[in-house]
Amino acid sequence: MRRHPRLAQRRPDAGAARVVVVGVGFGGLATMAGLARAGAWVTLVDRNVYSTFQPLLYQVATGGLNPSDVAYPVRGLAHRYGARFRHGELAGIDAAARQVTLSDGGTLGYDCLILATGVSAAYYGVPGADKHSLGLYTRHDAVALRDQVMARLERLAAAPEDGAARDVSVTVVGGGAAPSWLARRGLGVHRVPLVAGPVPGRCCGSTAAAGLMRPWPRPPALTRHAGRSPAPRAGARVPACRLSGRPPRRPPSPAPAAVRRAARARPGARG
């Protein structure tokens, strides 16, 4: 969004439309900026006091960035456009009275209400997926995933040198841009000097779609790194997710010839 310093000093007309925007993601902030330029009274509402830059959450999850690097205070952004920010969580909507109620009991009147609360992880009815897996949609999700990975690496430091537990396996479900980059960068966390010597690691991607990162002609994040991670499994569905005392089964490794071909693949190749 382009900054407009003069908008912070300009006040809308007394009869301007009152717009309440719930959610401060990309959609909510872009809507706020556009309506503020048009002269509307805009009020942003969100349960967090910051807006999260979601495309970089995978870097927070793998220790490349601090959580504060992807969070930006909403009140300052709203002030730049002459809008207001109300910290709170939406609890109810009274369409007849054109009023929203927040969890703290506060109310806001509106002429137009826009819900831009974003999305959450979809588990598609897979048993145990919501209990035994970690999502990556919020800053809290990224911190929880990072802490989980780092805790397992710390556990490796206490394991015997020749023990069977000196291994880390990560399965990423989803074939979009963020899961693919997470699978690529996820193998780099073993470079953190927590354990003496190299740490065996496997990062396997799985997606129910026919291919990975469909908007891109070729999935470079996984294809060019097939030599150090198992081949991604396109068209694979996850029937169930559960915890057990046994380590997860090692996915089949690609044939040596396939690994060599993938390693020689040109970055600009189209497949």
C-alpha positions in Angstrom: 0.0 0.0 0.0 1.2 3.5 -0.9 1.5 5.9 2.0 -0.7 9.0 2.0 0.5 11.3 4.9 -2.2 13.9 4.2 -5.0 11.4 4.7 -4.0 11.2 8.4 -4.9 14.9 8.8 -8.0 14.9 6.6 -11.3 14.1 8.4 -14.2 12.6 6.4 -17.4 14.6 6.1 -20.0 14.3 8.8 -22.4 12.5 6.5 -19.8 10.0 5.1 -20.6 6.3 5.2 -19.5 4.4 8.4 -17.6 1.3 7.4 -16.4 -1.4 9.8 -13.8 -3.8 8.5 -13.2 -6.9 10.6 -9.8 -8.4 10.0 -6.4 -6.7 9.3 -4.9 -9.1 6.7 -4.1 -8.1 3.2 -7.7 -7.9 2.2 -8.7 -5.8 5.3 -5.9 -3.4 5.0 -6.4 -2.9 1.2 -10.1 -2.3 1.7 -9.4 0.2 4.5 -6.9 2.1 2.3 -9.3 2.3 -0.7 -12.3 3.4 1.3 -10.3 5.9 3.3 -9.2 7.6 0.1 -12.8 7.7 -1.0 -13.7 9.7 2.1 -15.5 7.0 4.3 -15.3 6.7 8.1 -13.4 3.4 8.4 -12.9 1.4 11.6 -10.6 -1.6 11.7 -11.5 -4.4 14.1 -9.2 -7.3 15.0 -8.4 -9.4 18.0 -4.7 -8.8 17.5 -2.9 -5.4 17.7 -0.7 -6.3 14.7 -1.1 -7.5 11.1 0.9 -10.6 10.0 2.8 -10.8 6.8 1.8 -14.5 6.1 4.2 -15.2 3.1 7.2 -15.1 5.5 5.7 -17.3 8.2 7.7 -20.3 7.0 10.9 -18.3 7.8 9.7 -17.8 11.4 8.9 -21.5 11.6 12.4 -22.5 10.5 14.2 -19.9 12.7 15.2 -17.6 9.8 13.2 -14.6 11.2 12.0 -13.4 14.5 8.2 -13.3 15.1 8.4 -9.5 15.3 9.8 -9.3 11.8 6.4 -10.4 10.3 4.1 -8.4 12.6 3.3 -4.7 12.1 1.2 -2.5 14.5 -2.2 -1.9 13.1 -2.9 1.4 14.8 -0.1 3.1 13.0 -1.2 1.8 9.7 -4.8 2.9 10.3 -3.6 6.4 11.3 -1.7 6.9 8.1 -5.0 6.7 6.2 -7.2 8.6 8.7 -8.9 5.4 9.8 -9.5 4.1 13.4 -8.5 0.8 15.0 -10.6 -1.0 17.6 -8.9 -3.9 19.4 -11.4 -6.6 20.1 -12.9 -9.9 18.9 -16.2 -10.0 17.0 -18.9 -11.7 19.1 -22.2 -10.8 17.3 -23.8 -9.0 14.4 -27.2 -7.3 14.6 -28.1 -6.7 10.9 -31.4 -5.0 11.8 -29.7 -2.4 14.0 -26.6 -2.3 11.8 -24.4 -2.9 14.8 -21.6 -5.3 15.8 -20.9 -6.5 19.3 -17.4 -7.3 20.5 -16.3 -9.9 23.1 -15.6 -7.2 25.7 -19.2 -5.8 25.4 -18.4 -2.9 23.2 -20.6 -2.0 20.2 -19.9 -0.3 16.8 -22.5 1.0 14.5 -22.0 0.8 10.7 -23.5 1.6 7.4 -21.4 -1.1 5.7 -19.8 -4.2 7.3 -16.9 -6.0 5.7 -15.7 -9.4 7.0 -12.1 -10.0 6.1 -11.1 -12.5 8.8 -9.0 -14.7 6.6 -8.8 -18.5 6.6 -7.9 -21.4 8.8 -6.5 -24.8 8.2 -9.0 -27.2 6.5 -8.6 -30.8 7.7 -11.2 -32.3 5.3 -12.5 -34.7 8.0 -9.2 -36.5 8.4 -9.4 -38.3 11.8 -6.8 -36.9 14.2 -5.4 -34.2 11.9 -6.5 -31.3 14.1 -5.0 -32.9 17.2 -1.7 -34.4 15.9 -0.5 -31.8 13.3 0.6 -28.2 13.3 -0.9 -25.5 11.0 0.9 -22.5 9.5 -1.6 -19.7 9.2 -0.8 -17.3 12.1 2.3 -16.0 13.9 1.4 -18.3 16.9 1.4 -21.3 14.5 4.9 -20.4 13.2 6.3 -20.0 16.8 4.7 -23.3 17.9 6.2 -25.1 14.9 9.6 -23.6 15.4 9.6 -24.6 19.1 8.6 -28.1 18.2 11.4 -28.5 15.7 14.0 -27.0 18.0 12.9 -29.1 20.9 13.3 -32.3 18.8 16.8 -31.1 17.8 17.7 -30.6 21.5 16.4 -34.1 22.2 18.9 -35.4 19.6 21.7 -33.8 21.5 21.0 -36.1 24.5 20.5 -39.2 22.3 23.4 -41.8 22.0 25.6 -41.4 19.0 24.6 -44.8 17.6 21.0 -44.6 18.8 18.1 -45.1 16.5 16.5 -41.9 17.7 19.1 -39.7 16.0 16.8 -38.7 13.2 14.2 -36.0 12.5 11.3 -36.6 10.1 9.0 -33.9 8.9 5.9 -34.4 6.6 4.4 -31.3 5.0 0.9 -31.8 3.7 0.0 -29.3 0.9 1.6 -28.4 -2.4 1.3 -24.7 -2.5 4.1 -22.1 -2.4 4.4 -21.9 1.4 4.4 -25.7 2.0 7.0 -26.2 -0.7 9.3 -23.5 0.6 8.8 -24.8 4.1 9.9 -28.3 3.0 13.0 -26.9 1.4 14.0 -24.6 4.2 12.9 -27.1 6.9 15.9 -29.3 6.1 18.1 -26.3 6.8 17.3 -26.1 10.6 19.8 -28.9 11.3 22.5 -26.4 10.4 21.7 -24.6 13.7 24.7 -25.5 16.1 22.6 -27.4 18.6 24.0 -30.8 18.0 27.6 -31.8 17.4 27.9 -33.3 13.9 25.4 -33.6 11.1 21.8 -34.5 12.0 20.0 -36.9 9.7 16.8 -35.3 8.5 14.0 -36.1 6.1 11.3 -33.7 4.8 8.6 -35.3 2.7 5.9 -33.3 0.9 2.4 -34.7 0.2 -0.5 -33.2 -1.7 -3.8 -34.5 -2.9 -3.5 -32.4 -6.1 -2.0 -33.8 -9.3 1.1 -31.7 -8.9 3.0 -29.2 -6.7 2.6 -25.5 -6.9 0.3 -25.6 -9.9 0.6 -21.9 -10.8 4.3 -22.5 -11.4 5.4 -24.7 -14.4 7.9 -26.5 -12.2 8.3 -27.0 -8.4 11.9 -25.8 -8.0 11.7 -25.8 -4.2 11.5 -29.6 -4.1 12.6 -30.8 -7.6 16.1 -29.3 -7.5 16.7 -30.6 -3.9 15.6 -34.2 -4.5 19.2 -35.3 -3.6 18.7 -34.4 0.0 15.0 -35.1 0.6 12.5 -37.8 -0.4 10.6 -37.2 -3.6 7.4 -35.3 -3.2 4.2 -37.4 -3.5 1.7 -35.7 -5.7 -1.9 -37.1 -5.8 -1.5 -38.6 -2.3 -4.2 -38.1 0.3 -3.8 -38.4 4.0 -6.3 -41.0 5.4 -5.6 -40.4 9.1 -3.2 -38.8 11.5 -2.3 -40.4 14.8 0.5 -40.7 17.4 2.2 -44.0 18.1 5.3 -45.2 20.0 6.9 -46.3 16.8 8.9 -43.9 14.5 7.2 -43.0 11.2 7.8 -45.2 8.3 10.6 -43.9 6.0 9.2 -42.9 2.7 10.7 -44.6 -0.4 13.8 -42.9 -1.6 14.1 -41.9 -5.2 16.3 -44.0 -7.4 19.9 -42.8 -7.8 19.4 -42.1 -11.5 16.4 -40.0 -10.8 18.3 -38.1 -8.1 21.1 -37.3 -10.6 18.7 -36.2 -13.2 17.0 -33.9 -10.7 20.3 -32.5 -9.6 21.3 -31.7 -13.2 17.9 -30.0 -13.9 18.4 -26.4 -15.1 16.7 -23.8 -12.9 14.8 -22.3 -15.9 13.6 -25.7 -17.3 9.9 -26.1 -17.9 8.3 -29.4 -17.0 
